[in-house]
Amino acid sequence: MAGEEASYLTAQDMARRFNIGTDTVRRKVQTGEWPGARVGRLYRFSPAQQDEISQIIAGTKPAAYDKDRIAAALRQLSA
């Protein structure tokens, strides 16, 4: 249905959609790898965020958080 596609999904919905665990979805949002909104104790994903996550998983868009790039930048600053 069109109304369901344009709605916000929960972490559980995203886990089912991408066949991963709910904890993995939460962890990816917490680390900044995936976009998401936290509402109280719950995570919600807008249609735009869902599309962005699909692109990240497909490999057509890099994740927002790259710990290797950040680590390299920190090593460069300390040198």
N, CA, C and O atoms as a CHARMM CRD file, in Angstrom:
* protein
*
  316
    1    1 MET  N      0.83000  -1.19600   0.00000 PROA 1      0.00000
    2    1 MET  CA     0.00000   0.00000   0.00000 PROA 1      0.00000
    3    1 MET  C      0.86800   1.25000   0.00000 PROA 1      0.00000
    4    1 MET  O      1.96000   1.24900   0.56800 PROA 1      0.00000
    5    2 ALA  N      0.39700   2.29900  -0.62300 PROA 2      0.00000
    6    2 ALA  CA     1.17300   3.52100  -0.73600 PROA 2      0.00000
    7    2 ALA  C      1.33600   4.21100   0.60900 PROA 2      0.00000
    8    2 ALA  O      2.38600   4.80300   0.85800 PROA 2      0.00000
    9    3 GLY  N      0.34700   4.15800   1.48100 PROA 3      0.00000
   10    3 GLY  CA     0.43300   4.79400   2.78400 PROA 3      0.00000
   11    3 GLY  C      1.49300   4.15900   3.66500 PROA 3      0.00000
   12    3 GLY  O      2.14500   4.84400   4.45300 PROA 3      0.00000
   13    4 GLU  N      1.66700   2.84000   3.53200 PROA 4      0.00000
   14    4 GLU  CA     2.67000   2.15200   4.33300 PROA 4      0.00000
   15    4 GLU  C      4.07800   2.48500   3.86600 PROA 4      0.00000
   16    4 GLU  O      4.99000   2.58600   4.68700 PROA 4      0.00000
   17    5 GLU  N      4.27400   2.65900   2.56000 PROA 5      0.00000
   18    5 GLU  CA     5.59400   2.95600   2.02600 PROA 5      0.00000
   19    5 GLU  C      6.09200   4.31600   2.48800 PROA 5      0.00000
   20    5 GLU  O      7.29500   4.49200   2.68400 PROA 5      0.00000
   21    6 ALA  N      5.21200   5.27000   2.66400 PROA 6      0.00000
   22    6 ALA  CA     5.59400   6.62100   3.03300 PROA 6      0.00000
   23    6 ALA  C      5.60700   6.83000   4.54500 PROA 6      0.00000
   24    6 ALA  O      5.76100   7.96000   5.00700 PROA 6      0.00000
   25    7 SER  N      5.44800   5.76800   5.31400 PROA 7      0.00000
   26    7 SER  CA     5.39500   5.93600   6.76100 PROA 7      0.00000
   27    7 SER  C      6.75700   5.67900   7.39200 PROA 7      0.00000
   28    7 SER  O      7.65500   5.10400   6.77600 PROA 7      0.00000
   29    8 TYR  N      6.87900   6.11300   8.61200 PROA 8      0.00000
   30    8 TYR  CA     8.08800   5.88500   9.38100 PROA 8      0.00000
   31    8 TYR  C      8.11900   4.43500   9.84600 PROA 8      0.00000
   32    8 TYR  O      7.10000   3.89800  10.27800 PROA 8      0.00000
   33    9 LEU  N      9.28700   3.80100   9.75800 PROA 9      0.00000
   34    9 LEU  CA     9.43400   2.42200  10.19900 PROA 9      0.00000
   35    9 LEU  C     10.15900   2.37300  11.54100 PROA 9      0.00000
   36    9 LEU  O     10.92800   3.27200  11.87900 PROA 9      0.00000
   37   10 THR  N      9.90100   1.31500  12.29300 PROA 10     0.00000
   38   10 THR  CA    10.57000   1.09900  13.56800 PROA 10     0.00000
   39   10 THR  C     11.85800   0.31000  13.32500 PROA 10     0.00000
   40   10 THR  O     12.11400  -0.14600  12.21100 PROA 10     0.00000
   41   11 ALA  N     12.66500   0.15600  14.37600 PROA 11     0.00000
   42   11 ALA  CA    13.87900  -0.65600  14.27500 PROA 11     0.00000
   43   11 ALA  C     13.51900  -2.10100  13.93300 PROA 11     0.00000
   44   11 ALA  O     14.23500  -2.76100  13.18000 PROA 11     0.00000
   45   12 GLN  N     12.42000  -2.58600  14.48200 PROA 12     0.00000
   46   12 GLN  CA    11.97700  -3.95100  14.17900 PROA 12     0.00000
   47   12 GLN  C     11.60300  -4.08900  12.70900 PROA 12     0.00000
   48   12 GLN  O     11.93800  -5.08900  12.07500 PROA 12     0.00000
   49   13 ASP  N     10.91100  -3.09100  12.16200 PROA 13     0.00000
   50   13 ASP  CA    10.53900  -3.09900  10.74400 PROA 13     0.00000
   51   13 ASP  C     11.78400  -3.10600   9.85400 PROA 13     0.00000
   52   13 ASP  O     11.84700  -3.83000   8.86100 PROA 13     0.00000
   53   14 MET  N     12.77000  -2.28700  10.22800 PROA 14     0.00000
   54   14 MET  CA    14.00500  -2.21700   9.44200 PROA 14     0.00000
   55   14 MET  C     14.76800  -3.53700   9.51600 PROA 14     0.00000
   56   14 MET  O     15.34400  -3.98000   8.52300 PROA 14     0.00000
   57   15 ALA  N     14.77200  -4.16200  10.68500 PROA 15     0.00000
   58   15 ALA  CA    15.45200  -5.45400  10.85000 PROA 15     0.00000
   59   15 ALA  C     14.81600  -6.50800   9.94200 PROA 15     0.00000
   60   15 ALA  O     15.51800  -7.28500   9.29500 PROA 15     0.00000
   61   16 ARG  N     13.48800  -6.52600   9.90100 PROA 16     0.00000
   62   16 ARG  CA    12.79500  -7.47900   9.01900 PROA 16     0.00000
   63   16 ARG  C     13.07300  -7.16300   7.55800 PROA 16     0.00000
   64   16 ARG  O     13.29800  -8.06800   6.75500 PROA 16     0.00000
   65   17 ARG  N     13.05900  -5.89000   7.21500 PROA 17     0.00000
   66   17 ARG  CA    13.24900  -5.47500   5.82300 PROA 17     0.00000
   67   17 ARG  C     14.62400  -5.89200   5.29200 PROA 17     0.00000
   68   17 ARG  O     14.75000  -6.30800   4.14000 PROA 17     0.00000
   69   18 PHE  N     15.65500  -5.77800   6.14000 PROA 18     0.00000
   70   18 PHE  CA    17.01700  -6.06900   5.70100 PROA 18     0.00000
   71   18 PHE  C     17.54000  -7.39900   6.22600 PROA 18     0.00000
   72   18 PHE  O     18.71200  -7.72800   6.04100 PROA 18     0.00000
   73   19 ASN  N     16.67300  -8.16200   6.87700 PROA 19     0.00000
   74   19 ASN  CA    17.01000  -9.50000   7.36300 PROA 19     0.00000
   75   19 ASN  C     18.23000  -9.48800   8.29200 PROA 19     0.00000
   76   19 ASN  O     19.15700 -10.28500   8.14000 PROA 19     0.00000
   77   20 ILE  N     18.20200  -8.56600   9.25400 PROA 20     0.00000
   78   20 ILE  CA    19.24700  -8.46800  10.26700 PROA 20     0.00000
   79   20 ILE  C     18.58000  -8.35500  11.63200 PROA 20     0.00000
   80   20 ILE  O     17.35700  -8.25100  11.72200 PROA 20     0.00000
   81   21 GLY  N     19.36300  -8.37400  12.67100 PROA 21     0.00000
   82   21 GLY  CA    18.81500  -8.27300  14.01500 PROA 21     0.00000
   83   21 GLY  C     18.45100  -6.84700  14.39400 PROA 21     0.00000
   84   21 GLY  O     19.03300  -5.89000  13.88300 PROA 21     0.00000
   85   22 THR  N     17.49600  -6.71500  15.28400 PROA 22     0.00000
   86   22 THR  CA    17.07200  -5.40200  15.75900 PROA 22     0.00000
   87   22 THR  C     18.21300  -4.69000  16.47600 PROA 22     0.00000
   88   22 THR  O     18.37100  -3.47700  16.34100 PROA 22     0.00000
   89   23 ASP  N     19.00600  -5.43700  17.23800 PROA 23     0.00000
   90   23 ASP  CA    20.15300  -4.83400  17.92700 PROA 23     0.00000
   91   23 ASP  C     21.16100  -4.26300  16.93300 PROA 23     0.00000
   92   23 ASP  O     21.77900  -3.23100  17.19600 PROA 23     0.00000
   93   24 THR  N     21.32600  -4.92700  15.80200 PROA 24     0.00000
   94   24 THR  CA    22.23400  -4.43500  14.76800 PROA 24     0.00000
   95   24 THR  C     21.74300  -3.10900  14.20800 PROA 24     0.00000
   96   24 THR  O     22.53700  -2.19700  13.97900 PROA 24     0.00000
   97   25 VAL  N     20.45000  -2.99800  13.98800 PROA 25     0.00000
   98   25 VAL  CA    19.87100  -1.74000  13.49300 PROA 25     0.00000
   99   25 VAL  C     20.14100  -0.63100  14.50300 PROA 25     0.00000
  100   25 VAL  O     20.60500   0.44800  14.13200 PROA 25     0.00000
  101   26 ARG  N     19.85800  -0.88700  15.75900 PROA 26     0.00000
  102   26 ARG  CA    20.07700   0.13000  16.80100 PROA 26     0.00000
  103   26 ARG  C     21.55000   0.52600  16.88100 PROA 26     0.00000
  104   26 ARG  O     21.86700   1.71100  16.99400 PROA 26     0.00000
  105   27 ARG  N     22.44400  -0.44900  16.82400 PROA 27     0.00000
  106   27 ARG  CA    23.88100  -0.18500  16.91900 PROA 27     0.00000
  107   27 ARG  C     24.36000   0.66900  15.74700 PROA 27     0.00000
  108   27 ARG  O     25.17500   1.57300  15.93200 PROA 27     0.00000
  109   28 LYS  N     23.86400   0.39100  14.54900 PROA 28     0.00000
  110   28 LYS  CA    24.28000   1.15800  13.37600 PROA 28     0.00000
  111   28 LYS  C     23.82900   2.61400  13.47400 PROA 28     0.00000
  112   28 LYS  O     24.52600   3.51200  13.00100 PROA 28     0.00000
  113   29 VAL  N     22.67500   2.85000  14.08100 PROA 29     0.00000
  114   29 VAL  CA    22.22200   4.22900  14.27800 PROA 29     0.00000
  115   29 VAL  C     23.05700   4.89800  15.36500 PROA 29     0.00000
  116   29 VAL  O     23.45500   6.05400  15.22400 PROA 29     0.00000
  117   30 GLN  N     23.31800   4.17900  16.43700 PROA 30     0.00000
  118   30 GLN  CA    24.09400   4.74000  17.55000 PROA 30     0.00000
  119   30 GLN  C     25.50900   5.11900  17.12700 PROA 30     0.00000
  120   30 GLN  O     26.04200   6.12900  17.58600 PROA 30     0.00000
  121   31 THR  N     26.12400   4.31700  16.25800 PROA 31     0.00000
  122   31 THR  CA    27.48800   4.60800  15.81600 PROA 31     0.00000
  123   31 THR  C     27.53700   5.62900  14.68800 PROA 31     0.00000
  124   31 THR  O     28.61300   6.11000  14.33100 PROA 31     0.00000
  125   32 GLY  N     26.38700   5.95900  14.12800 PROA 32     0.00000
  126   32 GLY  CA    26.34000   6.94100  13.05200 PROA 32     0.00000
  127   32 GLY  C     26.48200   6.34900  11.66900 PROA 32     0.00000
  128   32 GLY  O     26.55100   7.08800  10.68700 PROA 32     0.00000
  129   33 GLU  N     26.52800   5.03100  11.57000 PROA 33     0.00000
  130   33 GLU  CA    26.64000   4.40300  10.25700 PROA 33     0.00000
  131   33 GLU  C     25.36100   4.59200   9.44200 PROA 33     0.00000
  132   33 GLU  O     25.40800   4.74700   8.22200 PROA 33     0.00000
  133   34 TRP  N     24.24600   4.57800  10.11600 PROA 34     0.00000
  134   34 TRP  CA    22.94400   4.74500   9.47300 PROA 34     0.00000
  135   34 TRP  C     22.23400   5.95800  10.04600 PROA 34     0.00000
  136   34 TRP  O     22.36800   6.26400  11.23000 PROA 34     0.00000
  137   35 PRO  N     21.46900   6.65500   9.19300 PROA 35     0.00000
  138   35 PRO  CA    20.64000   7.74800   9.71200 PROA 35     0.00000
  139   35 PRO  C     19.41900   7.17700  10.42200 PROA 35     0.00000
  140   35 PRO  O     18.92400   6.10800  10.06300 PROA 35     0.00000
  141   36 GLY  N     18.95200   7.87700  11.40100 PROA 36     0.00000
  142   36 GLY  CA    17.75200   7.45200  12.12900 PROA 36     0.00000
  143   36 GLY  C     17.42700   8.47600  13.19100 PROA 36     0.00000
  144   36 GLY  O     18.28100   9.27300  13.58100 PROA 36     0.00000
  145   37 ALA  N     16.21800   8.45600  13.65100 PROA 37     0.00000
  146   37 ALA  CA    15.78600   9.38700  14.68800 PROA 37     0.00000
  147   37 ALA  C     15.40200   8.60200  15.93000 PROA 37     0.00000
  148   37 ALA  O     14.74000   7.56700  15.84700 PROA 37     0.00000
  149   38 ARG  N     15.81800   9.09800  17.06100 PROA 38     0.00000
  150   38 ARG  CA    15.44100   8.45700  18.31600 PROA 38     0.00000
  151   38 ARG  C     14.33800   9.29100  18.95000 PROA 38     0.00000
  152   38 ARG  O     14.49900  10.49000  19.18000 PROA 38     0.00000
  153   39 VAL  N     13.22700   8.64500  19.22500 PROA 39     0.00000
  154   39 VAL  CA    12.08100   9.28900  19.85500 PROA 39     0.00000
  155   39 VAL  C     11.88500   8.59300  21.19300 PROA 39     0.00000
  156   39 VAL  O     11.32300   7.50000  21.26300 PROA 39     0.00000
  157   40 GLY  N     12.35300   9.23700  22.24900 PROA 40     0.00000
  158   40 GLY  CA    12.32700   8.58100  23.55400 PROA 40     0.00000
  159   40 GLY  C     13.28100   7.40700  23.52800 PROA 40     0.00000
  160   40 GLY  O     14.48000   7.58300  23.31300 PROA 40     0.00000
  161   41 ARG  N     12.76400   6.22000  23.74500 PROA 41     0.00000
  162   41 ARG  CA    13.58800   5.01000  23.71600 PROA 41     0.00000
  163   41 ARG  C     13.47100   4.26100  22.39200 PROA 41     0.00000
  164   41 ARG  O     14.09300   3.21400  22.21300 PROA 41     0.00000
  165   42 LEU  N     12.68200   4.78900  21.47000 PROA 42     0.00000
  166   42 LEU  CA    12.41300   4.10300  20.20400 PROA 42     0.00000
  167   42 LEU  C     13.17300   4.75500  19.05600 PROA 42     0.00000
  168   42 LEU  O     13.47200   5.94800  19.09100 PROA 42     0.00000
  169   43 TYR  N     13.47600   3.96800  18.05400 PROA 43     0.00000
  170   43 TYR  CA    14.10600   4.47700  16.83600 PROA 43     0.00000
  171   43 TYR  C     13.07900   4.47600  15.71400 PROA 43     0.00000
  172   43 TYR  O     12.30000   3.53400  15.56600 PROA 43     0.00000
  173   44 ARG  N     13.09200   5.54300  14.93000 PROA 44     0.00000
  174   44 ARG  CA    12.18900   5.67300  13.79200 PROA 44     0.00000
  175   44 ARG  C     13.00200   6.07300  12.57000 PROA 44     0.00000
  176   44 ARG  O     14.01200   6.76800  12.67300 PROA 44     0.00000
  177   45 PHE  N     12.53500   5.61300  11.40200 PROA 45     0.00000
  178   45 PHE  CA    13.23800   5.85600  10.15100 PROA 45     0.00000
  179   45 PHE  C     12.26000   6.43400   9.13700 PROA 45     0.00000
  180   45 PHE  O     11.27200   5.79200   8.78100 PROA 45     0.00000
  181   46 SER  N     12.54100   7.65000   8.67500 PROA 46     0.00000
  182   46 SER  CA    11.69400   8.31400   7.68400 PROA 46     0.00000
  183   46 SER  C     11.88800   7.63800   6.33100 PROA 46     0.00000
  184   46 SER  O     12.85200   6.89600   6.14000 PROA 46     0.00000
  185   47 PRO  N     10.98700   7.88800   5.40100 PROA 47     0.00000
  186   47 PRO  CA    11.16500   7.32700   4.05100 PROA 47     0.00000
  187   47 PRO  C     12.51100   7.72200   3.42400 PROA 47     0.00000
  188   47 PRO  O     13.13800   6.90200   2.75300 PROA 47     0.00000
  189   48 ALA  N     12.95800   8.95400   3.63300 PROA 48     0.00000
  190   48 ALA  CA    14.24500   9.39100   3.08800 PROA 48     0.00000
  191   48 ALA  C     15.39000   8.62800   3.74400 PROA 48     0.00000
  192   48 ALA  O     16.34800   8.24000   3.07500 PROA 48     0.00000
  193   49 GLN  N     15.29100   8.41500   5.05000 PROA 49     0.00000
  194   49 GLN  CA    16.32100   7.65700   5.75800 PROA 49     0.00000
  195   49 GLN  C     16.32300   6.19700   5.30600 PROA 49     0.00000
  196   49 GLN  O     17.38300   5.58400   5.18600 PROA 49     0.00000
  197   50 GLN  N     15.15100   5.64900   5.06000 PROA 50     0.00000
  198   50 GLN  CA    15.05300   4.27100   4.56600 PROA 50     0.00000
  199   50 GLN  C     15.74700   4.13800   3.21800 PROA 50     0.00000
  200   50 GLN  O     16.46200   3.16500   2.97600 PROA 50     0.00000
  201   51 ASP  N     15.53800   5.11300   2.34200 PROA 51     0.00000
  202   51 ASP  CA    16.18100   5.09600   1.02900 PROA 51     0.00000
  203   51 ASP  C     17.70000   5.19500   1.16200 PROA 51     0.00000
  204   51 ASP  O     18.44200   4.49500   0.47300 PROA 51     0.00000
  205   52 GLU  N     18.15000   6.07700   2.06000 PROA 52     0.00000
  206   52 GLU  CA    19.58700   6.24900   2.26500 PROA 52     0.00000
  207   52 GLU  C     20.22200   4.95600   2.79400 PROA 52     0.00000
  208   52 GLU  O     21.30900   4.57800   2.35800 PROA 52     0.00000
  209   53 ILE  N     19.55500   4.28700   3.72200 PROA 53     0.00000
  210   53 ILE  CA    20.06000   3.02600   4.27000 PROA 53     0.00000
  211   53 ILE  C     20.09700   1.96000   3.17600 PROA 53     0.00000
  212   53 ILE  O     21.04000   1.17000   3.11500 PROA 53     0.00000
  213   54 SER  N     19.09600   1.93100   2.32600 PROA 54     0.00000
  214   54 SER  CA    19.08700   0.97800   1.20500 PROA 54     0.00000
  215   54 SER  C     20.29200   1.20000   0.30000 PROA 54     0.00000
  216   54 SER  O     20.90900   0.24400  -0.17100 PROA 54     0.00000
  217   55 GLN  N     20.62800   2.48000   0.05800 PROA 55     0.00000
  218   55 GLN  CA    21.78100   2.80300  -0.77700 PROA 55     0.00000
  219   55 GLN  C     23.08500   2.40200  -0.08500 PROA 55     0.00000
  220   55 GLN  O     24.00900   1.92100  -0.74100 PROA 55     0.00000
  221   56 ILE  N     23.16700   2.59500   1.22300 PROA 56     0.00000
  222   56 ILE  CA    24.36300   2.20000   1.97900 PROA 56     0.00000
  223   56 ILE  C     24.54900   0.69200   1.89800 PROA 56     0.00000
  224   56 ILE  O     25.66000   0.21300   1.66800 PROA 56     0.00000
  225   57 ILE  N     23.47100  -0.05700   2.08500 PROA 57     0.00000
  226   57 ILE  CA    23.54700  -1.51700   2.04000 PROA 57     0.00000
  227   57 ILE  C     23.90700  -1.99600   0.64000 PROA 57     0.00000
  228   57 ILE  O     24.67600  -2.94500   0.48600 PROA 57     0.00000
  229   58 ALA  N     23.35600  -1.34400  -0.38100 PROA 58     0.00000
  230   58 ALA  CA    23.64800  -1.72200  -1.76700 PROA 58     0.00000
  231   58 ALA  C     25.06800  -1.34100  -2.18200 PROA 58     0.00000
  232   58 ALA  O     25.57400  -1.81400  -3.20000 PROA 58     0.00000
  233   59 GLY  N     25.70800  -0.47900  -1.38300 PROA 59     0.00000
  234   59 GLY  CA    27.07100  -0.06500  -1.69100 PROA 59     0.00000
  235   59 GLY  C     27.16800   1.10700  -2.63800 PROA 59     0.00000
  236   59 GLY  O     28.25800   1.43600  -3.10400 PROA 59     0.00000
  237   60 THR  N     26.03800   1.75000  -2.93400 PROA 60     0.00000
  238   60 THR  CA    26.06800   2.90000  -3.84100 PROA 60     0.00000
  239   60 THR  C     26.30500   4.21100  -3.10900 PROA 60     0.00000
  240   60 THR  O     26.50200   5.24900  -3.74000 PROA 60     0.00000
  241   61 LYS  N     26.28600   4.17200  -1.78000 PROA 61     0.00000
  242   61 LYS  CA    26.53000   5.36900  -0.98200 PROA 61     0.00000
  243   61 LYS  C     27.33600   4.96000   0.24200 PROA 61     0.00000
  244   61 LYS  O     26.99500   3.98200   0.90700 PROA 61     0.00000
  245   62 PRO  N     28.40600   5.69900   0.55000 PROA 62     0.00000
  246   62 PRO  CA    29.19300   5.33700   1.73200 PROA 62     0.00000
  247   62 PRO  C     28.43600   5.67000   3.02000 PROA 62     0.00000
  248   62 PRO  O     27.62400   6.59500   3.06000 PROA 62     0.00000
  249   63 ALA  N     28.71800   4.90000   4.06200 PROA 63     0.00000
  250   63 ALA  CA    28.11500   5.17300   5.36300 PROA 63     0.00000
  251   63 ALA  C     28.64900   6.50500   5.86900 PROA 63     0.00000
  252   63 ALA  O     29.78100   6.87700   5.56000 PROA 63     0.00000
  253   64 ALA  N     27.85500   7.21600   6.63300 PROA 64     0.00000
  254   64 ALA  CA    28.23500   8.53600   7.12700 PROA 64     0.00000
  255   64 ALA  C     29.40600   8.45800   8.09600 PROA 64     0.00000
  256   64 ALA  O     30.17500   9.41200   8.21100 PROA 64     0.00000
  257   65 TYR  N     29.54900   7.35200   8.78400 PROA 65     0.00000
  258   65 TYR  CA    30.57000   7.20500   9.80600 PROA 65     0.00000
  259   65 TYR  C     31.63700   6.25200   9.30000 PROA 65     0.00000
  260   65 TYR  O     31.34400   5.10000   8.98000 PROA 65     0.00000
  261   66 ASP  N     32.85100   6.71700   9.22800 PROA 66     0.00000
  262   66 ASP  CA    33.95100   5.87600   8.78600 PROA 66     0.00000
  263   66 ASP  C     35.04100   5.93800   9.83500 PROA 66     0.00000
  264   66 ASP  O     35.85000   6.86600   9.84000 PROA 66     0.00000
  265   67 LYS  N     35.06800   4.95300  10.72600 PROA 67     0.00000
  266   67 LYS  CA    35.99900   5.00100  11.85600 PROA 67     0.00000
  267   67 LYS  C     37.44700   4.95200  11.39000 PROA 67     0.00000
  268   67 LYS  O     38.31400   5.52000  12.05500 PROA 67     0.00000
  269   68 ASP  N     37.73700   4.30000  10.28300 PROA 68     0.00000
  270   68 ASP  CA    39.10800   4.24900   9.78900 PROA 68     0.00000
  271   68 ASP  C     39.56700   5.62900   9.32600 PROA 68     0.00000
  272   68 ASP  O     40.70400   6.02500   9.57900 PROA 68     0.00000
  273   69 ARG  N     38.69900   6.34500   8.65900 PROA 69     0.00000
  274   69 ARG  CA    39.03600   7.69400   8.19000 PROA 69     0.00000
  275   69 ARG  C     39.25400   8.62500   9.37600 PROA 69     0.00000
  276   69 ARG  O     40.17600   9.44200   9.36500 PROA 69     0.00000
  277   70 ILE  N     38.41500   8.50700  10.38900 PROA 70     0.00000
  278   70 ILE  CA    38.53700   9.34300  11.57700 PROA 70     0.00000
  279   70 ILE  C     39.81300   8.98600  12.33700 PROA 70     0.00000
  280   70 ILE  O     40.52100   9.88000  12.79900 PROA 70     0.00000
  281   71 ALA  N     40.11400   7.69900  12.47300 PROA 71     0.00000
  282   71 ALA  CA    41.33100   7.27100  13.14700 PROA 71     0.00000
  283   71 ALA  C     42.56700   7.79500  12.42000 PROA 71     0.00000
  284   71 ALA  O     43.51900   8.24100  13.06100 PROA 71     0.00000
  285   72 ALA  N     42.55900   7.74500  11.10300 PROA 72     0.00000
  286   72 ALA  CA    43.69100   8.25100  10.31500 PROA 72     0.00000
  287   72 ALA  C     43.86000   9.74800  10.51000 PROA 72     0.00000
  288   72 ALA  O     44.98700  10.23200  10.62500 PROA 72     0.00000
  289   73 ALA  N     42.76600  10.48400  10.55000 PROA 73     0.00000
  290   73 ALA  CA    42.81800  11.92800  10.76400 PROA 73     0.00000
  291   73 ALA  C     43.38600  12.24200  12.14300 PROA 73     0.00000
  292   73 ALA  O     44.17500  13.17600  12.29100 PROA 73     0.00000
  293   74 LEU  N     42.98900  11.46600  13.15800 PROA 74     0.00000
  294   74 LEU  CA    43.50500  11.68200  14.50800 PROA 74     0.00000
  295   74 LEU  C     45.00100  11.37100  14.58600 PROA 74     0.00000
  296   74 LEU  O     45.74900  12.08500  15.25300 PROA 74     0.00000
  297   75 ARG  N     45.43700  10.31200  13.90800 PROA 75     0.00000
  298   75 ARG  CA    46.88100   9.99400  13.88900 PROA 75     0.00000
  299   75 ARG  C     47.66400  11.10800  13.21700 PROA 75     0.00000
  300   75 ARG  O     48.76800  11.44600  13.64400 PROA 75     0.00000
  301   76 GLN  N     47.09600  11.67100  12.17500 PROA 76     0.00000
  302   76 GLN  CA    47.76500  12.75300  11.45400 PROA 76     0.00000
  303   76 GLN  C     47.87500  13.99900  12.33900 PROA 76     0.00000
  304   76 GLN  O     48.88800  14.69700  12.30100 PROA 76     0.00000
  305   77 LEU  N     46.85300  14.27700  13.12100 PROA 77     0.00000
  306   77 LEU  CA    46.88200  15.43100  14.01800 PROA 77     0.00000
  307   77 LEU  C     47.90200  15.26100  15.12900 PROA 77     0.00000
  308   77 LEU  O     48.54700  16.22500  15.54200 PROA 77     0.00000
  309   78 SER  N     48.04600  14.03300  15.61400 PROA 78     0.00000
  310   78 SER  CA    48.97000  13.80800  16.72600 PROA 78     0.00000
  311   78 SER  C     50.42000  13.70900  16.26400 PROA 78     0.00000
  312   78 SER  O     51.33200  13.75800  17.08900 PROA 78     0.00000
  313   79 ALA  N     50.64700  13.57300  14.96900 PROA 79     0.00000
  314   79 ALA  CA    52.02900  13.45200  14.46100 PROA 79     0.00000
  315   79 ALA  C     52.72800  14.78100  14.38600 PROA 79     0.00000
  316   79 ALA  O     53.88900  14.84700  13.98100 PROA 79     0.00000
